[in-house]
């Protein structure tokens, strides 16, 4: 099949709220969150809401037209507004749809917005009278290991045990991933948590899934918050003199579950690593980049083992060798890549509909040199990975337009 790609896509404005523990800000409802993030993104781009031709709005927990209600805080111009729900990949799915509208020549300026107002505690099914979307995945995994509760840490914990058994990684590596991300978040004013912990602190925290040594400090929390990005065509960037701030999306792919998710008998594939690998391969092919070209990465560390698997899926390490990157400090400042300078989901927080757009914001700031104390020196190429079980993954590569002579 011949792929049709019409136009280049640029991020010209980003914004987000601080991520918070659910209910911490009294009276902070999703319209207020969306107004804050969306206004910040529009101001960052230096444009008015009236310039936006489409909005794609992501959230998991809410009523059917919450996207409209959120966007109405920014303006009411009659534009198409799409409500998006794709599990934990919701925010990046909104980004993908907003980019496709420009890529396909349907708009010159679009808004991707995501938010979440969550309840404390582990996630659970909202409806009890129908099949849970993850039931097929859970049943397949239950054939490998006895079910534990809550389900999400159990699923990633079982996959972590598989990596340990196959390749020689250990729960100590999961703790080191979490230590790094908590340390990075100390420099992020948007992060829900900014405390620094030792590896021993993390290993000795409250146990969530004991068999895999998975503790609370290795798990992303529930969070409230919002993120937003304004996307534009080359024509819009030129007409509005935005070239110095524009960040080009040089490659982007969405992949959903494949037969290999279930047919390989692998817990690692059941939590999405194979579809992450396929999405990354598509992005490298479309952008002409290699993993070695990348400087800074925001990836989906919902649980510390998933960061380990994703190193391999993104091509940073060969299969079974991701833990060597951790031992060699190759994924932090001074290493080959800086992974999750924001603190990642583990420490920055994880309001499901906002996560993918917060990743976009962080990487945009990094490539502009605007990330403050967490700035990655010389960052010129960035990679984003956002995954949702059940399932979808979006991988996106970015480069500054003014360094490519793209306009």
C-alpha positions in Angstrom: 0.0 0.0 0.0 1.3 3.4 -0.9 1.4 5.8 2.1 -0.1 9.2 1.4 1.5 12.1 3.2 0.7 15.6 2.1 2.1 18.1 4.5 4.7 18.6 7.3 3.4 19.0 10.8 4.9 21.4 13.5 4.3 21.8 17.2 4.1 25.6 17.7 2.7 25.8 21.2 2.6 23.6 24.3 1.2 23.9 27.8 0.3 21.9 30.8 -0.8 22.1 34.4 1.0 20.8 37.3 0.0 17.2 37.9 -1.6 16.8 41.3 -2.9 14.0 43.6 -6.6 13.6 42.9 -8.7 16.1 44.9 -5.7 18.0 46.2 -6.8 21.3 44.6 -10.3 21.9 46.0 -12.8 22.6 43.3 -10.4 22.0 40.5 -12.6 20.4 37.8 -11.6 19.4 34.3 -12.9 22.6 32.5 -10.5 24.6 34.7 -7.6 22.2 34.0 -8.2 22.3 30.3 -8.5 26.1 30.3 -5.1 26.4 32.0 -3.3 24.0 29.7 -5.0 25.2 26.6 -4.4 28.8 27.3 -0.8 28.1 28.0 -0.4 26.4 24.7 -2.1 29.1 22.7 0.0 31.8 24.5 3.1 29.8 23.8 2.2 29.8 20.1 1.3 33.4 20.2 -2.1 32.8 18.5 -5.7 33.2 19.3 -8.2 30.3 19.7 -10.0 31.7 16.6 -7.0 30.5 14.5 -7.7 26.8 15.5 -9.6 24.9 12.9 -10.1 21.5 14.8 -9.7 20.2 18.3 -9.1 16.6 19.4 -9.6 16.1 23.1 -8.6 13.1 25.1 -9.9 11.8 28.4 -10.7 8.4 29.9 -13.0 9.2 32.8 -15.9 11.5 31.9 -19.1 11.9 30.0 -19.4 11.8 26.2 -19.0 15.4 25.3 -16.6 16.5 28.0 -14.2 17.5 25.2 -16.6 20.1 24.0 -17.1 21.4 27.6 -13.4 21.7 28.1 -12.7 23.5 24.8 -15.5 25.9 25.4 -13.3 27.4 28.1 -11.0 28.6 25.3 -13.7 29.7 22.9 -16.8 28.7 21.0 -16.2 29.0 17.3 -18.1 26.1 16.0 -15.1 24.0 15.0 -15.1 20.2 14.9 -14.3 18.8 18.3 -13.5 15.1 18.6 -13.6 13.2 21.9 -10.8 10.6 22.2 -10.5 7.7 24.5 -7.6 5.2 24.0 -6.7 4.0 27.5 -3.3 5.4 28.7 -2.4 6.3 25.1 -5.3 8.8 24.9 -3.3 12.0 25.0 -0.9 10.9 22.2 -3.9 9.6 20.2 -5.4 13.1 20.3 -2.0 14.4 19.2 -1.9 11.8 16.3 -5.4 12.8 15.1 -4.6 16.5 15.3 -1.4 15.9 13.3 -3.2 13.8 10.7 -5.6 16.6 10.0 -2.7 18.8 9.1 -0.7 16.0 7.4 -3.7 15.3 5.2 -4.2 18.9 4.2 -7.6 19.2 6.1 -6.4 22.0 8.4 -3.6 24.5 8.9 -3.9 24.8 12.7 -5.2 22.2 15.2 -5.4 21.7 18.9 -4.7 18.5 20.8 -5.9 18.7 24.4 -6.0 16.1 27.1 -7.1 16.0 30.7 -8.1 13.7 33.5 -9.9 14.1 36.8 -9.2 10.8 38.6 -10.3 8.9 41.7 -7.6 7.9 44.2 -6.5 4.2 44.2 -6.1 1.5 41.6 -8.0 1.7 38.4 -11.1 -0.5 38.1 -13.7 -1.3 35.5 -16.4 1.4 35.2 -19.1 -1.0 33.9 -19.9 -4.4 35.4 -22.5 -5.5 32.9 -20.2 -6.1 29.9 -16.8 -7.6 29.0 -13.8 -5.6 30.3 -11.6 -4.6 27.3 -8.5 -6.1 28.9 -10.2 -9.4 29.7 -8.6 -11.2 26.7 -5.2 -10.0 27.8 -5.7 -11.0 31.4 -7.0 -14.4 30.5 -4.0 -15.1 28.3 -1.6 -13.9 31.1 -3.5 -15.9 33.7 -2.4 -19.1 31.8 1.2 -18.1 32.6 0.9 -16.9 36.2 -1.7 -16.8 38.9 -3.8 -13.7 38.9 -3.1 -11.1 41.5 -4.8 -7.8 42.3 -4.7 -5.0 41.3 -4.5 -6.2 37.7 -2.2 -3.5 36.1 0.9 -3.9 38.4 0.3 -7.7 38.2 0.4 -7.7 34.4 3.6 -5.6 34.3 5.1 -7.5 37.2 4.6 -10.8 35.5 6.3 -9.4 32.3 9.1 -8.2 34.5 9.5 -11.7 36.0 9.7 -13.0 32.4 12.5 -10.6 31.6 14.3 -11.6 34.8 14.0 -15.3 34.0 14.9 -15.1 30.3 17.7 -12.5 30.4 19.1 -12.1 33.9 17.7 -8.7 34.8 16.5 -8.4 38.5 14.0 -6.4 40.5 17.1 -4.2 41.4 17.0 -2.9 37.9 13.4 -1.9 38.3 14.3 0.0 41.4 17.1 1.7 39.6 14.7 2.9 36.9 12.4 4.4 39.5 15.4 6.0 41.4 16.4 7.7 38.2 13.0 9.0 37.4 12.3 10.3 40.9 15.7 12.0 40.8 14.9 13.7 37.5 11.5 14.9 38.7 13.2 17.0 41.4 13.9 19.6 38.7 10.3 19.6 37.3 7.9 22.1 38.7 5.0 20.4 37.0 5.7 17.0 38.6 3.3 15.5 41.2 6.2 14.2 43.2 9.6 15.9 43.6 11.2 13.8 46.3 14.5 12.0 45.7 14.8 8.4 46.9 17.7 5.9 47.1 17.4 2.5 45.5 17.0 1.0 49.0 14.2 3.5 49.8 12.4 2.3 46.6 12.9 -1.4 47.3 11.7 -1.0 50.9 8.5 1.0 50.0 5.0 -0.5 50.3 4.9 -3.7 48.3 2.3 -3.8 45.4 3.2 -7.1 43.7 5.7 -8.9 45.9 6.5 -11.8 43.5 8.2 -9.3 41.2 9.5 -7.0 43.9 7.3 -4.2 42.6 6.8 -1.5 45.2 4.6 1.7 45.2 7.6 3.9 44.2 8.0 1.8 41.0 4.4 2.5 40.0 2.8 5.6 38.5 0.1 7.3 40.7 -3.4 8.4 39.9 -3.3 12.1 39.0 -5.3 15.1 38.0 -4.1 17.4 35.3 -4.1 18.6 31.7 -1.8 19.1 28.7 -2.1 20.7 25.3 -0.3 21.2 22.0 -1.0 23.5 19.1 0.0 22.0 15.8 0.4 23.8 12.5 1.2 23.4 8.8 4.3 24.8 7.1 2.1 27.5 5.6 0.7 28.6 9.0 4.2 28.6 10.5 5.5 30.8 7.7 2.5 33.2 7.7 2.8 33.7 11.5 6.6 33.8 11.7 6.8 30.9 14.1 9.9 29.1 12.6 12.2 29.8 15.5 9.9 28.0 17.9 8.4 25.4 15.7 9.3 21.7 16.4 8.7 19.4 13.4 7.1 16.0 13.9 9.4 14.1 11.6 7.9 10.7 12.2 4.8 9.4 13.9 3.0 6.0 14.0 0.2 4.4 15.9 0.0 0.6 16.2 -2.5 -1.6 17.9 -2.3 -5.2 19.1 -1.1 -7.8 16.6 -1.4 -11.6 16.6 2.1 -11.7 18.2 0.6 -10.0 21.3 -1.1 -13.3 22.0 0.5 -16.0 19.9 4.1 -15.8 21.2 3.2 -16.9 24.7 5.1 -13.9 26.1 3.9 -11.7 29.0 6.2 -9.0 27.7 4.3 -8.9 24.4 1.0 -9.1 26.2 1.8 -5.7 27.9 2.5 -4.2 24.4 6.2 -4.4 23.8 5.8 -5.9 20.3 3.4 -3.2 19.2 5.9 -0.6 20.6 8.6 -2.1 18.6 6.5 -2.0 15.4 5.6 1.6 16.0 9.2 2.6 16.6 10.3 0.8 13.4 7.8 2.8 11.4 8.9 6.1 12.9 12.6 5.4 12.2 11.7 4.4 8.6 9.6 7.5 8.0 12.0 10.0 9.7 15.3 8.5 8.4 16.5 8.5 12.0 18.1 5.8 14.0 18.1 5.2 17.8 21.7 6.6 17.9 20.4 9.9 16.5 18.1 10.5 19.5 19.2 12.6 22.4 16.2 12.8 24.7 13.2 10.4 25.2 10.0 10.5 27.1 8.6 7.0 27.4 5.7 5.3 29.1 7.0 4.1 32.5 3.6 3.4 34.0 5.5 0.7 36.0 9.3 0.5 36.1 9.5 -2.8 34.2 7.8 -1.2 31.2 10.7 1.3 30.9 13.1 -1.7 30.8 11.1 -3.4 28.0 10.7 -0.2 26.1 14.4 0.4 25.8 14.5 -2.8 23.7 11.3 -1.9 21.8 12.7 1.5 20.8 16.0 0.0 19.7 18.2 1.4 22.5 19.3 -2.1 23.4 19.2 -5.5 21.8 16.6 -7.9 23.1 17.4 -9.1 26.6 20.1 -6.4 27.2 18.1 -3.4 28.4 19.3 -3.9 32.0 22.9 -3.3 30.8 21.9 0.3 29.9 20.8 0.8 33.5 24.0 -0.7 34.9 26.1 1.6 32.7 24.0 4.7 33.5 23.2 5.1 29.8 19.7 6.5 30.3 20.4 9.5 32.5 22.4 12.7 32.3 25.9 12.0 31.0 24.8 8.8 29.4 23.9 7.9 25.7 20.3 9.1 26.1 18.4 11.0 28.8 15.2 9.1 29.3 12.3 10.7 31.1 13.9 14.0 32.2 10.5 15.1 33.3 10.4 12.3 35.9 8.2 10.1 33.8 4.9 8.8 34.8 6.3 7.3 38.0 7.1 10.6 39.5 5.7 13.4 37.2 2.2 11.7 37.5 -0.2 10.0 35.1 -3.5 11.7 34.4 -4.3 9.3 31.6 -5.7 11.7 29.0 -3.0 14.2 29.6 0.1 12.1 29.7 0.9 11.9 26.0 0.5 15.7 25.7 2.7 16.3 28.7 5.4 14.2 27.1 5.0 16.3 23.9 5.4 19.5 26.0 8.5 18.3 27.8 10.2 17.3 24.5 9.3 20.6 22.9 10.8 22.5 25.8 13.9 20.3 25.6 14.4 20.9 21.8 13.9 24.6 22.3 16.4 24.7 25.1 13.7 25.9 27.6 13.7 23.0 30.1 15.6 24.8 32.8 17.5 22.7 35.4 16.5 19.5 33.6 17.7 20.7 30.2 19.5 18.0 28.2 22.6 19.6 26.7 22.6 19.9 22.9 19.2 18.2 22.5 18.5 18.1 18.8 16.3 14.9 18.3 13.6 13.7 20.6 11.5 10.6 20.8 8.1 10.0 22.5 6.5 6.7 23.4 2.9 6.5 24.9 1.1 3.2 25.3 -2.3 2.0 26.5 -3.1 -1.7 27.2 -5.9 -3.2 25.2 -4.3 -1.6 23.1 -2.6 1.2 21.3 0.8 2.8 21.2 1.9 6.1 19.6 5.6 6.8 18.9 6.6 10.3 17.7 10.0 11.8 16.7 10.7 15.5 16.8 13.4 17.9 15.5 13.5 21.7 15.6 12.4 23.2 12.3 15.1 25.9 12.3 17.9 23.3 12.6 16.6 21.4 9.5 16.0 24.3 7.2 12.6 22.8 6.8 10.6 26.0 6.2 
